[in-house]
Amino acid sequence: MSRAISVALLVGGVILLYFGGQSFHSLSSDFSRFFTGSPTNKTIWLIAGGVIASLAGLIGLAIPSKR
């Protein structure tokens, strides 16, 4: 995986985590947690996608390139 793709995944993952955190503290997520005990599906997908993209970016940066 090239360094540019790894950096893009890392930056995209951090952005997704930021928006997931904002969504987690939103009014709709508060109502969802009150009635169902869990945040909205959008929040869960944003956080999960951010974690996966960030990990993929970090792994891509940690593995030395073959050049």
C-alpha positions as CSV (number, residue, x, y, z in Angstrom):
1,M,0.0,0.0,0.0
2,S,1.5,3.4,-0.9
3,R,2.2,6.0,1.7
4,A,-0.3,8.4,0.2
5,I,-3.2,5.9,0.5
6,S,-2.2,5.1,4.1
7,V,-2.1,8.8,5.0
8,A,-5.5,9.4,3.3
9,L,-7.0,6.4,5.3
10,L,-5.5,7.8,8.5
11,V,-6.8,11.3,7.9
12,G,-10.2,10.0,6.8
13,G,-10.5,7.8,9.8
14,V,-9.7,10.6,12.2
15,I,-12.4,12.7,10.4
16,L,-14.9,9.9,10.7
17,L,-14.1,9.5,14.4
18,Y,-14.6,13.3,15.0
19,F,-18.0,13.2,13.3
20,G,-18.9,10.1,15.2
21,G,-18.1,11.8,18.4
22,Q,-20.2,14.8,17.5
23,S,-23.0,12.5,16.5
24,F,-22.7,10.6,19.8
25,H,-23.4,13.7,21.8
26,S,-26.3,14.9,19.6
27,L,-29.9,15.2,20.8
28,S,-31.1,12.4,18.5
29,S,-28.5,10.1,19.9
30,D,-29.5,11.1,23.4
31,F,-33.1,10.2,22.7
32,S,-32.0,6.9,21.1
33,R,-29.9,6.0,24.1
34,F,-32.8,6.9,26.5
35,F,-35.3,4.7,24.7
36,T,-33.2,1.8,23.3
37,G,-30.0,2.0,25.4
38,S,-27.7,2.4,22.4
39,P,-26.8,5.3,20.2
40,T,-28.1,5.7,16.6
41,N,-26.9,3.4,13.8
42,K,-25.3,6.4,12.1
43,T,-23.2,7.0,15.2
44,I,-22.1,3.4,15.4
45,W,-21.2,3.3,11.7
46,L,-19.2,6.5,11.9
47,I,-17.2,5.4,14.9
48,A,-16.6,1.8,13.5
49,G,-15.6,3.2,10.1
50,G,-13.3,5.7,11.7
51,V,-11.6,3.0,13.8
52,I,-11.2,0.6,10.8
53,A,-9.9,3.3,8.5
54,S,-7.4,4.7,11.1
55,L,-6.1,1.2,11.8
56,A,-5.7,0.5,8.1
57,G,-3.8,3.7,7.7
58,L,-1.5,3.1,10.7
59,I,-0.8,-0.4,9.5
60,G,0.0,0.8,6.0
61,L,2.4,3.4,7.4
62,A,4.0,0.9,9.8
63,I,4.8,-1.7,7.1
64,P,8.0,-0.7,5.2
65,S,7.6,-0.3,1.5
66,K,9.5,-2.6,-0.9
67,R,11.4,0.2,-2.6
